[in-house]
Every structure is written in structure tokens, then in C-alpha cells.
Amino acid sequence: NKMYHGVRDYDKSQPLTYLEMQPGDTVFFHPLLLHGSGTNRTEGFRKAISCHYASAHCRYYDISGTVQENIADEIKELAMKKYGVEI
């Protein structure tokens, strides 16, 4: 997953909880809950929807020169490659 950048300070001694799901099942996670899945070993593909909400009072922050600049560059590259959109 190109957009995955890992989890800082993850404590590997914390217990894991596994969910076994059936085709058609849906699960929702709180945005602050660490979650993920293993490799898809089927012939099919997984579908996912990610919804994000932001207040109308959000402000723009210039991230140039910060550790997040590389993430912004990846998003720009993806937008151009997939949609032909320059942002």
C-alpha cells in the first residue's frame, strides 16, 4: 500500500484482536483505533470506503519543508497518474 507510512511508537507487546468476517460483512473502526489486515490471498479484491469529515472552520497549513511534505508529494503523484489532475 503506497500510502501506508507505518505507526510511530507502536507497542508490539499490546494484545491483538482478530475479526473473522464473511463475504458481505461490514465493519467500522474509530479513526484513532489502530487497525489493518493481512495480505489478500484470494483471487478477488477487497472493497473499502473511507469517509472523512471536516469542519467548515478548517484552515490550510503549508506543510512545505515538514516531515509531511513527502506524503503530499505522493498524493500529487497519485492524482496525476490516476486522474490526470495536477494539484
GIRA-V581487 format. One record per pair of residues at least 12 apart in sequence whose C-alpha atoms are under 10 Angstrom apart, sorted by the first residue. I is the first residue (numbers start at 1). J is the second residue. Records with the same first field share a line. If there is no record, write none. Layout:
# GIRA-V581487
I: J / J
This chain:
# GIRA-V581487
2: 71 / 74 / 75 / 78
3: 71 / 74 / 75 / 78
4: 71
5: 71
7: 34
10: 34
16: 34 / 35
17: 35
18: 35 / 37
19: 37
23: 46
26: 48
28: 49 / 50
31: 50 / 51 / 52
72: 87
73: 87
75: 87
